Amino acid sequence: MTRSIRLVVVIGVVTLAAVVGFGLAGGASAQEDPTDANVTDVIESESEADTLANQEEIRLESSTTLVGWEFVDDQLRVAVEADRPTRVSMSDDTAGIGEAGATRVPVSTERVFDGTTVLVFPVEEFGGGHAATVGAGGESVRLSTDMDASGDDPFQYFGGESGLFSGMGLAILTSLGGAGYVLWREDSGVIKA
């Protein structure tokens, strides 16, 4: 009797250690980095505007043209060419996506003067991409990069693929161990009911 209790305790401790080990391996969580999303840098440089990845002219209003833009290091860099002083607004279109509840969308409005001005605005990443809206004089344009088209992991609630298959393997091993213990404890094999 004492030997069987020790065996049950050992199996229980090993099973508990395996469950805790699998739980810790798949339980990493991301912490949000609280930053002030309304901070915008203004760079008045035509040479800076020429280095942006997307060099296309998009007319926002009669005196304001977007002449280049890019997303780099979770920041939108947009070059605006204005014929007269005007206000340019930028908003992060991915703010709060994937989170439940109400989210305040960060919006920044900057005054730009004659010439070319590069505005730098922090944006969030979602699905491997970025999206933002730039507007002036009642007109706006949405700028974005490619998003991850693979979609959500259907096994995410089970710890991903590795968590799901680890759990299945653990269940099979535990049931085999229990069946082996029952067969080992029977003196004359399995008895018909």
N, C-alpha and C positions, 0 to 999 in steps of 0.2 A: 504494500500500500504506500509506503513512504517513497519507494522508487517511482511509482506512477505519478505521485504528486510532484516530485522533482521534475519529471519529464514534462508534465503539463506546464509547470512554471517556466521551464527553459523554453518550450515552444512558444508560450505567451510572450516572454521577454524578447525572443528573436522576432516574432511577428510584430510586436510593438516597435522595436527598433527599425524594422524594415518600413513600416507605415510612416513613422516619423521621418526617416531618411528620405523617402519619396516625397513626403509633404514639404520638406525643407528645400528639396531640389527644384521643385516647380513653383515655389511660393514667392518669387521675387516680385516686388512691386515698384513701379516708377513713382518718384516723388516729383511733384510739380515745382518748378523753380519760379517763385513769385518775382516778377519783374514789372517795372512800370512800362506798359505797352504803349503809352502815349508819348514817349520820348522820340523825337524826330531830329535827325541831323540835317542841316541845310548846307550844301556845298555849291558855291557859285563858281563853276568851272566848266567851260566848254570842252576842255580836253578830257575831263573825267567822264563826261557824257559820251564821248566817242569810244570808251572802253567797255560799255555795257553790252551784254550778250545779245539782246534783241534790239536791233537798230531799225525800227519801223516808225513811221510818222502817223500818229493818230490824232486827228483834230478833235479837241474837247469843246472848244468854243471859238468864236471868230478870231480871238487874239491869243489863244493858248493852244499849243500843240505838244503832245507827248512824243518825244523824239527817240527814246530808248528806255529799256527796263530790263531788270534781271532779279532773280532771287538768289542770294548768296548768304550762307550761314544764318538762316532764319531771319533774314532781313530783305525787304523789298528796296531796291535801288531804282529810282525812276528819274529820268531826265525830262524836264519841262522847259519848253521855249515859249516865252511870253513877249508880246509886243507892248504890253502895258502892265502895271502892277495888278495882280489878281490873287485870289485865294484858291488854293488847291487842297482838296480833302482826300484822305486816304483811310481806308478801313480794312481790317483783317477779316476775310470771308471764312476762314477756318476756325475762328475763335469759338471754343465751346463745342465743336462738333465731336460727337462720340461721348458727350457727358450729358447726364440727365439734369433737368431743371433749367432755370433761366440763366442766361449768360450775357453779361454786358460786353457788347462788341466795341473793341478799341477803335476810336476814330481820332485822327489828328488832322488839323487844318493849319496850313502854313501860308504865309503871304510870300509870293515870289514877285520879283521886280523884272524890269526889262532884261532880256538876254536869256541865257541858258542856266538853269539851276538844277542840281541833282539833290533829290530828297531821299533820305534813308529812313525807313520805317520798319520796326520789328514786327514779324508775323509768326504765327504758329505753324507747325508742320502737322499734317494729317494724312494718313494713308500714303506716306512717302512723297507728298507734294505740298504745294503752297497755293493760296489764292488770295487776291486782294482787289479792292475796287479803288480807282483813282478818279476823282471828279473835279470839274471846274465849271462855273457858270451854268449850273443846272444840267450839264451833260456828264456822263460817267462811262467808264470802261472797266470791265473785269479782266484782270491779268491772272494767269494761272500756269502751273506746270502740270505735267502728267501725274496722275494719282496712281497708286498701286491697284491694278485691275484684278488681282487675285481674290479680293474679298476677305471676309473674316474667316478665321480658322473655325470650322464647325466643331472641333474638339476642344475649343478654348475653355469650356466649363469643366472639362475633365483634366486640365493641366496640359492641354495640347496633345499632339500625337504620342509623345513619349510618356506623358502622364497616363493616358488612356491605356496604352499597351502595358505599361508597368503595373497598373492596377489590375488588369486582366491576368497578367503573369502571377502577381501576388495572390490573387484569388484562386488560381489553379493550383499553385504550390501549397497553399493552405489547405485546400480540399484534399489534395493527394496526401498531405501529411496527416490529416485527420483520418482518412480512410486507412492509411497504413497503420496508424496507431490502433484503430479498432480491430483490424485483422491481427495485429501483433498480440493484442490483449486477449483475443479469443483463444481458449485452450484447444478446442477441437475444430477450428475453422468456423465458417459461417453456418449458422443453424437455420433450418427452414422454419418459417413461421406457421 
